[in-house]
Amino acid sequence: MLTFYNELHAQHRGRHEFFRGELKPCFEKPERVDSVLAELGRRGLGRIVTPQGVPLMSLERIHTPRYLHFLRHAWADWLALDPANADKDAFPAVWPVRSLRSDIEPDNFCAKLGLYSMDSGTPLTAGTWTAAKTGADCAVNAAHALRLGERGAFVLSRPPGHHAGADFYGGYCFLNNAALAAQHMLDDGARRVAILDLDYHHGNGTQSIFYHRNDVLFISIHADPRYEYPFYLGHADEKGVGAGQGCNLNLPLPAGSSAASWFSALETACIRLGSFAPDALVVSLGVDTFAGDPLSRFALQSADYLRIGERLAYLNLPTAFIFEGGYAVKELGTNVVNVLEGYETAL
């Protein structure tokens, strides 16, 4: 397993977030990656390398130029409002919902925050752009490694990405690494690519990016959005539109779902993957499905993650694993690396 590691991930370090009406320490913190990196080193599971930088135009294959311009300049614009903002994270306070317009970018920076975000739980910090861009570099490098013959590659980076859309951030995510990896594979010669999202939360950003397309199959196993974030996307009746009809499969599960129920959904996903016959697979690897996760109500145990890796290996596809959610820091490294080891040792 070749791992692309974002050495700059800790430059994005939120002070706090708004969670269920309260100001709390961030669940998404640098220690998450540190836990996985330590476990990779302990097990010696392949080489760990840093990525080569990719041009901004590679990101524009997924994200709009206007949104990327906003992210690149956001911290400087925040400081321009008041130099004292250097000691504060930036959060939105207004959003252009329903009948309000989003086609015109306001001059007011606080209004821009709302234009480009979906929640108040995702702090924008001094190092957000650097960390997110280097994570995107990792994703594109991992995709290219598969096209050069690697069987599996792992993107170890934060902030995560699957909630980020073409022109918005949220759910701790700013750039959609899974989407960038899939698009690079297509640009590099693949005919079809599948994305399998295993995070506890639905990958709304990834779905929205590919919803009208038939060259990418998106499948997500996640908590029912009627009671879990992102709430407004991820229902079973969302199957794609236009050319993308039938290329979107959501498998929402109720709170308290057992490991048996979860693995039944995984088997449904694998059967659909087989019929799609992709050239490569991208896995949004969130392990917040773990029973001990503070943000989850699923019941997977650490040993179950070995089984996940083994099942994915039998799809016999070049696979890029993209690190997403998982907030039980103590067990996080074990759970993530179990998936990778299961994949590596199954065949």
N, C-alpha and C positions, 0 to 999 in steps of 0.2 A: 504494500500500500504506500503510494507516494503522497505525502502530506505537504500541502502548501500552507505555510504558517504566516499569519499577519503579525509581524513583530511590533507594529504600531497600534494595535487594537486598544491598548490602555490609554491612548490619548483621548478616547471617548470615555469619559468617566463622569456620569451624571451624579449630582449631589443628592437629588431626591426625585420623586415622581408623585403624581396624584393617583391614588389607588382607592377606589370605592369611597370617594369623598374626603380622604385623609391624605396629608402630606407624609410620605414614608420614604425610608432609604430605598434606593433603586434595587429591584430584584435583578436587573440586567447589569452585571458588574464584571470588572476584569478578572476576578477570581474564577469565573466560569471557565474561561479559556485556560487559565493557569492549571486548573484541575485536570483538564483533558491532556494538556501538554505533558504534565508530570506522569500521567498514566501511560501515554504513548512511549515516553522515555523508559519507563519501568519495564514495559513489555518488549521494547525493541521492535515495534511493528513497522518496519520499513524506514525509508529516508524522510527527513523533515527538511524542507527547503523553503526559501523565501521567493516571492514571485518577481518576475520582471514587470515593470510598469507598462500599462497599456494606454493608448491614446484616448482622449476624451470621446472621440467619435465612436469608439467601441461601446461606450455607455449610451450614446445616443441611438443605438440600435434598439434600446429598450426604454430609456427615459427621455423625456422631452428636453430640448435645449433650454427652455425657459426655467424648468425645474432645476436642472443641473447648475445653471447660472445662479439661481437662488441659493442652493446649498453651498456652492463655492464661496459666496460672499456673505453668507448669513451672519457669521460671527463678527466680521468687521462692521456690518450694518447694525448689529446689536450694540456693539461698543460705541458706534457713532451716536446713538441715542443718548448715552450717558456712560462715561468711562467707568463709573462705579458698577456697571453691569458685568465687568470682568469677574466679579465675585458671585454672579448669579447665573443659573441656567436659564435659557430662553424657552418660554412656554406660550402657546397661543391662548387667546381668550375669546375670540369670535371666529365663526365659521360660515361660509357661504352656502347654507343648506337650502333645499327646496327651490323656492322661486327667486332666490338671490343670485346674482350673476357671478360667474367664475372666469369668464373669458377676458376680463380686463384686470390686469395686475395693478393693485393699488400702490401708491407711492409710500404709504405708511407701512413701516416695517412690521409692526405688530399685526396689522391686517394681512400682510404677506404670510406671516406664520400660520394664520388660520386658513389662508387659501391653499397652502401646500401641506396641510396636516389633517389627520383624522381623529386625533385624541389629545388629551392633556396629560398623558402618562409617558410621553416620550421626550425627555429633555434634550435640547440642542445645546452642545457644549463647544468649548474652544477647539477641541480636537476631533469633532464629529466628522468633518469632511475628510480629514487625513485618514482616520480609521476606516471610514466607509469606503473611500476610494481604494485604499490598499486591499481591503476585503474583496472588492470587485476585481482588482488585479489578480488575486488568488483564484477567484472563480473562473476567470477567462483562461488563466494559465492551466488550471486543472482540466478544463474542457479540451484545451489544445493537447495536453499530455495524452488524453485518451485517443485522440486522432493520430498521435504519433506511435500508438501501440501499447500504452499502459492499460492494464485490465481494470484497475481501480485507482481513484485519486480522492483525497480528502481535503476539503477546505476548512481549515481551523481559523476562524476569524470571528470577530464581533465588531460592531453591532450586527445582529442577524438581518435577514432580508425579506422574508416571504410575505410580510404585510405591506411592503412598499409597492406602490403602483407606478405607473408611467410618470405621474406628476404629483405624487404625494407620499408623505412618510407617516409612520404611526406604528403602534405595537412594538416599539423599540427599534424599528427598521427604517433605513434611509435609502439604500440601494438594493435592488432585488438580485442577489447573487445567483439564485437558482435560475432565474429567467435569463440573466446574462450568460451563464454557462450554456444553457440550452440554445440560445441564439447564436453563440459562437460556434457550437457544433454544426448548426445548420449552415452558417456562413462558411464553414470549413469543409463542407461537402456532404454532411449527413442529409438524408432525405426526410427522415422523421425522427423526432426525439420525444421521449416520454418524461414527465416529471411526476414523481410520487412523493407527496407531502405527508410525512408521518408525525408531524408536530401535533400536540394536543389541540392547538388552535388552527382554524382554517386559514389556508394561505390565500387570503382574499386578493392580495396584490398580484400574485402569480396568475390566479384565475382571470382577473380582469385584463391582464396584459395579453393573454392568448385566447380569450373567449371567442373571438371571431375567426380563429385560424384552425386549419386542419393538419398542419405539419407538426404540431405539438399536442400531445395528449396530456391533460392535467388530471391527476387523481389525488384526492385528499381524504384521509381518514382522520376524523377530528370530533371534538365535542360539539353537540348540537348547538348551532348559533342562537337558538331560542333562549338559551340560558348562559352561553359563554361567548366571550370576545372571539371574533369581531362583530358578532350580533347581526349585522345587516347583510351578510353574504355567507354562503356555505350550505345552502339547503339542497336536498336531494333532487329537486325539480330543475336545478340549474345545469343544463346539459350542453350549453354552447348555442351560438346563433349563427345564421348564415352558413358560410363555409365551415365554421367550427361546430355545427350541430353534431352532437354525439361524441365530441372530443373533450368533454368535461364530465368527470364522474366524481360526485361528492358522496361520501359514506359517513354521514353524521351518526354519532352514537350518544345515547343518553348518559346522564351523570351516573357514576357508580358502575359503569360497564366493567365486566370482568375481563381477564386476559383472554379467556376463550372467545368472548364476543369480539374482542379486538382482532384476534388472529383469524377469525372467520371473515372479518372485513378485509384483512390483508389478503386472504386467499381470493376473494372476489376481485380485488385490485390486480392481483397477479394474473388471473385468468384474462381480464380485460387487457392488460399489458401484452400478453401473448398474442391476442387477436389483432392488436394494433401493429405488431411487428416493427418496433422502432429499431433504429441503428444504434442507439445509446440511451442510457437512463441517467437522469439526475434525481437524486434523493434529497429532499429537504429533511434533514435529520434533526428533528426536535425530539428530545427524550423527556419532555415534561409530561409524558404519559406515565411516568414512574409513580408508583403508589405514594412515595414520600415527597413528591413535589409540592411546594407551597401554593402553586397556582393551578393544580390539577385535581380532578376527581375521577381518574382512571386507576387501574389496579395492577399495572405491569410491575414485575420484579426484575432485579438485575439480570438473573439468568435468562429472562425472556428476550433480552436484547441480543444474546448469542443466537437464539432461534430466528430472530428477524434477519440478521446478517446471513445466516445459512439459507433462508428461503429466498432472499434476493439474489444470492449467488447462483441458484438454480435457474434463474431467468437467463443466465449465460449472456449477459450484455455488458459492454464497457460501461462502468458506473462511476459517476462523480457524486460523492457524498458532501453535502453542504451543511455545516453546523448551523442550527437554528436555535430553538428554545431548549429549556432545561434549567431549573433554578434550585434544585437540591444539590448545592455545590459539593457537599461531602461525597456523594455517590455519583456525581456527574461524570467524572473521568472514567470510572468503571463502566457505566452504562453506555457511553458513547463508544469507547474502545471495544466493548463486547460486540457491538454491531460490526465494527470493522474487522475484528478477529474472526467472528462467525463467517463473514463474507470471504475472508482470505483463506480460511482453512477448510471450507466446505467442499471445494473442488480440487 
